Amino acid sequence: MTTGDGYFDLQVNGYGGIDFNQDGLSAAQLHTACEKLAADGVAGILATITTETMDRMCGRLKRLVELRAADGLAKRLIWGLHIEGPFLNPAPGYRGAHPLDAIGPPNEDAAKRLLDAGGGLVRLLTLAPEQDAQLRVTRMLVRAGVVVSAGHCDPSLEQLQAACDAGLSMFTHLGNGCPMQMHRHDNIIQRALSLRDRLWLCFIADGAHVAMPALGNYLRAASLPRAIVVTDAISAAGLGPGRYTLGRWNLQIGPDMVARAPDGSHLVGAAITMRQSQRNLQERLGLSETDSRRLLVENPRRALGIGPDPAEALQGPS
């Protein structure tokens, strides 16, 4: 893929040894991550800040905004910000790697703080619709031009439909952010798939977050025109085994390059790249280059309203 035709990743928590969810991120560190992303064929990302205390989340968002503004490469690669949390379902399994003590129900004041800290660059926010009373925060975010995505959640079908009516338009890494054991038919994966005509459905294609045969089934059920592949990359992405961080997590990643909690109970982001994702889609699922490009390049742009002109898209938000 050419630079103008490069990958657009909606969920990047870190890359090339650099954790975006650390306090005190340096200019040199952000530049290093962007250099590695560009070398791996990525045209643009949403730098992702995950659940923490409100002060820390706002501080990390502000730092990313400041560093991006001062670095031409970062400005070209970081098309916006994705906030994942803290408005998630706190139940075990649904919250995943997000710290329980920092999760809270959506409220407009906290959401406004996050948007203000993001300096106009927040383009996507993941929340649990069932936690959003009267869907006030969802409506507020949509009015502000933010794409609202369901994730780490367990809304009923009726709650998810109501959230779509309020403007919710995406589902974050479907098949994850939920318990290993759920009702075999009435579960959040089936509910989201049933609303494929109203939701962009995002998936992680590393073979660990969703087994490849299941991913193939999900993509067929979602339909490729409504599906997106993201990496959910952490600092290990683009490198090899070793010790890495994601926020509070200190992780030892082995030869399989799967980011697991130290006790092995759940995954903590992913170490895959977009280029590796494309190989998995084509070699393990048999997708064509055209179809994999749709999932990795075209659909994420469409979901965020980025036009088809690569030169325009590469400018990112001003």
KACOR-V57945 format. One record per run of one state. SS is the DSSP state (alpha for helix, beta for strand, coil for the rest). FROM is the first residue (numbers start at 1). TO is the last residue. If there is no record, write none. Layout:
ss: {SS;SS}
from: {FROM;FROM}
to: {TO;TO}
This chain:
ss: {coil;alpha;coil;beta;coil;beta;coil;beta;coil;alpha;coil;beta;coil;alpha;coil;alpha;beta;coil;alpha;coil;alpha;coil;beta;coil;alpha;coil;alpha;coil;beta;coil;alpha;coil;beta;coil;alpha;coil;beta;coil;alpha;coil;alpha;beta;coil;beta;coil;beta;coil;beta;coil;beta;coil;beta;coil;beta;coil;alpha;coil;alpha;coil;alpha;coil}
from: {1;3;6;7;13;14;16;18;20;27;40;42;51;54;70;72;78;85;100;103;108;118;122;128;129;132;133;144;147;151;157;166;170;172;188;195;200;205;212;223;224;227;231;233;234;242;247;249;254;260;261;267;268;270;271;274;285;289;304;310;316}
to: {2;5;6;12;13;15;17;19;26;39;41;50;53;69;71;77;84;99;102;107;117;121;127;128;131;132;143;146;150;156;165;169;171;187;194;199;204;211;222;223;226;230;232;233;241;246;248;253;259;260;266;267;269;270;273;284;288;303;309;315;318}
